[in-house]
Amino acid sequence: MDYLNLPFTQYDSAYLESLPDEVFFAKRFKLSKEDEALLMKNSSIVHGKRFYRARVKEPIMAKYAAMTNPKEGEPGSKSNPMIRFGKKYVYNQNGDLVPFRGDVRVIVSPNLSEEQKKMVREAAKMPIVYEPDCPKSSIERLQRFREYGAKRQGVL
């Protein structure tokens, strides 16, 4: 079955700027009935907005994105981003059209330099300041937070 569902076919910036956001940022694929049913089964509606379980949604989106994302050199790939209102856009691993910030890679070393170690020691000495928009958490709230994190990671 063909899952490719291109929301638009022209790639010049004048045309892309004339498109509404709903069309420009629409997915390039349509889900199969089975995957759509699986997503609906693993979703909830909160305050009128539907939320999906990430562990179910992300693999499904990645599968369809792998089948339908543009190949290197095609419009929407890293080597040929689409330009709309002066901004570059590419398709990510989940099939979403996102702003392209260049091929930036951040490498975090597990070993801190002496300067970084000094900064951590100095920060540890600073007092904790609570504010109205960031109050101190109660013991009960911290316990609920820990339980939620453990449950989400499958520990509980």
Backbone torsions as a table, in degrees:
resi	resn	phi	psi	omega
1	MET	NA	144.8	-178.8
2	ASP	-90.2	117.7	-177.8
3	TYR	-97.7	-8.7	-178.6
4	LEU	-69.1	128.6	-178.5
5	ASN	-140.5	79.8	-175.3
6	LEU	-67.9	124.6	179.8
7	PRO	-73.3	-20.6	177.9
8	PHE	-157.8	160.8	-175.8
9	THR	-124.0	-12.8	176.7
10	GLN	-94.3	147.9	-174.5
11	TYR	-125.3	10.4	176.9
12	ASP	-77.6	147.3	-172.1
13	SER	-63.4	-32.2	179.0
14	ALA	-62.7	-41.9	178.2
15	TYR	-68.0	-45.0	-178.7
16	LEU	-62.1	-35.0	178.8
17	GLU	-70.0	-23.5	179.8
18	SER	-81.6	-12.9	-178.6
19	LEU	-78.6	143.3	172.0
20	PRO	-69.4	156.2	-178.9
21	ASP	-56.9	-37.4	-178.4
22	GLU	-60.2	-34.1	179.7
23	VAL	-81.9	-44.9	-177.0
24	PHE	-61.9	-41.9	-176.1
25	PHE	-94.9	9.2	179.7
26	ALA	-67.5	152.4	178.1
27	LYS	-65.2	151.2	178.3
28	ARG	-87.1	2.1	-176.3
29	PHE	-137.3	161.6	172.4
30	LYS	-118.2	142.6	-176.9
31	LEU	-79.8	153.0	173.0
32	SER	-72.5	161.4	179.5
33	LYS	-59.5	-39.2	-179.3
34	GLU	-65.1	-46.6	-179.8
35	ASP	-67.8	-36.8	177.5
36	GLU	-64.0	-41.2	178.0
37	ALA	-65.8	-39.2	178.2
38	LEU	-63.7	-42.3	177.4
39	LEU	-63.1	-44.0	-179.7
40	MET	-63.7	-38.4	178.8
41	LYS	-63.6	-33.1	-178.2
42	ASN	-104.0	44.3	178.4
43	SER	-138.0	164.4	177.7
44	SER	-139.7	152.2	175.1
45	ILE	-106.9	123.5	178.4
46	VAL	-125.4	120.6	-179.7
47	HIS	52.0	41.1	176.3
48	GLY	80.4	2.3	-179.8
49	LYS	-115.7	136.1	-178.0
50	ARG	-88.8	132.7	177.6
51	PHE	-120.4	140.0	-177.2
52	TYR	-112.8	150.1	174.1
53	ARG	-68.9	124.2	-175.9
54	ALA	-61.3	-38.9	-176.7
55	ARG	-68.4	-16.7	176.1
56	VAL	-95.8	-44.3	-174.4
57	LYS	-69.3	-46.2	-173.2
58	GLU	-60.4	-44.6	177.9
59	PRO	-64.3	-35.6	179.3
60	ILE	-65.7	-47.2	-179.5
61	MET	-63.9	-40.1	179.5
62	ALA	-64.1	-37.3	179.1
63	LYS	-62.6	-48.0	-179.4
64	TYR	-69.5	-36.1	178.1
65	ALA	-63.5	-40.0	179.0
66	ALA	-62.4	-32.9	-179.6
67	MET	-80.4	-28.6	-169.6
68	THR	-119.0	-13.5	-179.7
69	ASN	-60.6	150.5	-180.0
70	PRO	-63.7	144.6	175.6
71	LYS	-74.7	161.5	-178.8
72	GLU	-56.9	128.7	-179.1
73	GLY	101.3	-22.6	177.5
74	GLU	-80.1	157.6	178.8
75	PRO	-58.8	129.4	-178.8
76	GLY	101.8	-4.3	176.1
77	SER	-92.0	168.3	-178.0
78	LYS	-62.4	-32.7	-179.4
79	SER	-82.9	-10.8	179.5
80	ASN	-145.7	68.2	-178.3
81	PRO	-67.3	151.4	175.8
82	MET	-82.9	139.5	-177.1
83	ILE	-111.4	125.4	178.8
84	ARG	-138.7	124.3	-177.1
85	PHE	52.3	38.7	176.2
86	GLY	80.0	-0.4	179.8
87	LYS	-107.5	145.2	179.8
88	LYS	-94.0	138.8	-180.0
89	TYR	-130.8	141.8	176.3
90	VAL	-136.0	162.3	176.6
91	TYR	-87.9	133.2	179.7
92	ASN	-92.0	-173.4	-175.5
93	GLN	-67.8	-14.2	177.0
94	ASN	-102.2	6.2	178.1
95	GLY	84.6	10.6	178.3
96	ASP	-89.9	143.8	175.8
97	LEU	-85.8	115.8	-174.1
98	VAL	-126.7	156.6	176.3
99	PRO	-60.9	139.7	-179.8
100	PHE	-96.8	122.9	-178.0
101	ARG	-108.9	19.6	-177.1
102	GLY	88.8	176.4	-179.5
103	ASP	-89.4	74.5	-176.4
104	VAL	-93.1	128.2	176.1
105	ARG	-125.3	130.7	178.0
106	VAL	-105.6	125.1	179.2
107	ILE	-109.6	119.5	-179.6
108	VAL	-103.7	122.3	179.5
109	SER	-84.2	136.2	177.3
110	PRO	-71.0	-17.3	-179.8
111	ASN	-101.2	120.5	179.2
112	LEU	-81.0	146.4	174.9
113	SER	-74.6	167.0	179.0
114	GLU	-60.8	-37.7	178.5
115	GLU	-64.4	-41.6	178.4
116	GLN	-66.3	-40.2	177.6
117	LYS	-61.5	-39.8	178.8
118	LYS	-65.0	-41.4	178.9
119	MET	-61.9	-40.1	179.1
120	VAL	-65.9	-43.3	178.6
121	ARG	-61.9	-41.3	179.5
122	GLU	-66.6	-40.7	179.5
123	ALA	-65.6	-34.8	179.5
124	ALA	-65.4	-24.9	-179.7
125	LYS	-81.4	-17.0	-176.6
126	MET	-73.9	145.6	179.7
127	PRO	-72.6	153.1	175.7
128	ILE	-87.3	127.1	-178.2
129	VAL	-112.5	119.2	177.9
130	TYR	-94.8	143.4	-179.3
131	GLU	-131.8	167.7	-179.5
132	PRO	-57.7	-35.4	-180.0
133	ASP	-86.3	-4.0	177.8
134	CYS	-144.8	70.2	-176.4
135	PRO	-76.6	167.1	176.6
136	LYS	-70.8	136.0	-179.5
137	SER	-81.8	144.5	176.8
138	SER	-76.8	164.2	179.6
139	ILE	-63.5	-38.5	179.7
140	GLU	-64.3	-42.0	-179.5
141	ARG	-66.0	-41.6	177.9
142	LEU	-62.9	-39.8	178.5
143	GLN	-63.8	-43.9	178.1
144	ARG	-61.3	-40.2	179.3
145	PHE	-63.0	-44.7	178.4
146	ARG	-61.9	-44.6	-179.8
147	GLU	-63.0	-41.9	178.7
148	TYR	-62.0	-44.9	179.7
149	GLY	-62.2	-43.3	179.0
150	ALA	-65.6	-40.8	179.1
151	LYS	-64.6	-42.3	-179.6
152	ARG	-64.7	-35.2	179.3
153	GLN	-83.6	-3.0	177.6
154	GLY	83.3	15.3	-179.8
155	VAL	-77.2	-38.4	179.6
156	LEU	-92.2	NA	NA
